[in-house]
Amino acid sequence: MNQDVSPALPAPNLSQGLDLVLPPVGPDQQRYLLKGLQGAANTQRAYRSDLSQYQAFCDRQGLVALPATPAVLGQYATHLAPLKKWSTIARHLASIAKWHELHELESPLSDRWLKATLNGIQREHGTHARQSPAFSVAQLKAVILGLETQSGGVPRLVAVRDKLVLLLGFMGAFRRSELVGLQVQRVSFTEDCAIISYYGSKTNQRGEIEEKAFFYSPDPLLCPVRALRAWIELLGRVGGPLLVRVEKGNWLSSQPLGASTIDKIVKRRLGAGYSAHSLRASFVTAAKLKGAQDSEIMQQTGHKTPAMIRRYTRLDSIKEHNAAKKLDW
């Protein structure tokens, strides 16, 4: 690979985004143009984080970061190879390529020697991402039934909230970013279910309203609808974030939970080996084991293709889900 670097553009203000140079348009069009180019807020945050890490690496090595050359990106990918999963490395490189695209520059990722380097990283370190393990329905029921949600007739708010997080996260197959964005005013109740509407999911970044339904359970202690009603009564308001922090002294904050807190709740209640994503994966797995059709599962998960359902299904136990057990031998 050519070791020369191109003359640097003015240093990008990474704290403010991708430092775009926009055409001379009116303020309204500029707003729409930025939204179209940069994507959703979560995407912009990912760009900023990835570019900042890349910039820090180049600063330490005395390299010009942007525009990037194949040689510099090869060094960066080699640095990341033993430290990060391939999916993370690919995301970092995609963010750097996005910067070039938005500045109307050729992507350095098209260089054949860089491609060979990246292929070598994949071959040596593998590309299979570690999947969040799935828990069984029995496991989840045991955890929920074991939560002490009352103490001397007073609600233990952390336990009450965590119970709702587990019920909604599992029964609704929510992503953690979707959970923390839920709003009280978007919850409605009917005779047989609760309906939660939301927008701005990972696969719906244009803001269309989506809905998920939750149904009454025969066991009141495991019922997501009753848990939802009880929590909203404790909140005592008709709007604002649904899932909030509980402060010391057992009182409710108005501050929404962060996405990382959802992960911590799952680990604390179900075990350190699980993650927030286990809620979603476990729903898909449990539904498939009960014979649910892909289209039915997709209705709740929001997946666009059956292929993604198969990817999420955790039916990989060599003993428990093995066709050899079905043979008449």
Helices and strands as residue ranges (DSSP letters): G 14-16, H 27-38, H 41-61, H 70-80, H 86-102, G 108-110, H 112-125, H 137-145, E 150-151, E 154-155, H 157-171, H 176-180, G 184-186, E 187-189, E 193-199, E 209-215, G 220-222, H 224-235, E 244-247, E 251-256, H 259-270, H 276-289, H 294-301, H 306-312, G 323-326
